Amino acid sequence: MSKSLSYASEKAGFPPGSLVHVGEVHPHEHSISVINYNKSTFKRQVVKSIAEILPYQTDDTVTWVIIDSLKEVSVIEAIGQYFDIHALVLEDILNTHQRPKFEEFNGYLYIVLKAIALEDENFNVEYEQISLLLLKNVVFTFKEKPDAIFDGILNRLDNEKSHLRELGADYLGYIIMDTVVDEYFALQDTFDDLIELIEDELLAHPTAQTLTRIQKLKRELIFLRRSVSPLRELLVAIQRSESDLIDNRTKRYFADVYDHAIRINESLESYRDLIAGMLDIYLSSVSNKMNETMKVLTIFASIFIPLTFIAGVYGMNFEYMPELKWRWAYPALWVVFIGTSAILLNFFKKKKWLE
């Protein structure tokens, strides 16, 4: 197993085409699954080397190779040797920090996607790079780790009545892309629910934790847009491709994926406006809360200012203050205090300052 790098910047100084894994190393065993099928046959097995795939290359079957984990660089290098894949493409497959893209070569197509899944209820989003090599009758899928994202496709292939078994490698490539993009809609539904909850919390009782959740949503939205936005140009490039590897009938299916990508991008744009609005609402709520507090304090201060003035005047140590000798001066002062407070409260109420 070759050494893996955590960041693309660590690869500075390496010559072009250097095969080094860049990304997170997941704690699981490397595996190579081979699915070979046509209308009448379906075979699925796990192999240990790329050389074992070569006998499956026939004109009447489609071979789908799923490679889980990219830490075994020798496997990627063997694919380049046996299937004549450019070294720069192999380098991009191993670098999991790629943006979604489509590249056309003589004899094969290279596609990069980002699979997105919700990790937990705290809206921690998990990103996984999925690379595709589309050849005439072979499709390579490179994943960072094993998961269940393609289980639905495998179940369809296992059904001898499935329409998928009758079509070629280009249609399989479409199904893979459509499956990845469909996962975005599940994330979109979760996003909608979470935004609704935060909006209700903002209107009812905003707290510092609310602001933290908004900031987290904003940060995740930036990563989501970075992963999803390039899908539009990727799918446009596929539809404009003149490669013989993509049938014109299949391009119509890619147009459907393009429509899905447009919907997702439009949703992300609306989320950006909603989150900006939620930040404004939070700041307004905090400001209104402060204003209410200041209003109460101001009313109390306004009531006690004249009382303090009266207490200050009669608290002076002058010798000749006739009121100090009066029998009813103290009770009278309390009447003035209470009457002044009542008059001020009534005045504030008429001005509607107590609402």
FENUR-V548620 format. One record per helix or strand. SS is the DSSP state (hx for helix, st for strand). FROM is the first residue (numbers start at 1). TO is the last residue. Records with the same first field share a line. If there is no record, write none. Layout:
BEGIN
SS=FROM-TO + FROM-TO
END
This chain:
BEGIN
st=4-5 + 21-22 + 31-37 + 42-47 + 62-68 + 95-95 + 101-105 + 108-120 + 124-134 + 138-143
hx=8-11 + 50-56 + 73-83 + 87-94 + 151-158 + 163-166 + 169-205 + 208-228 + 231-240 + 248-313 + 322-325 + 329-350
END
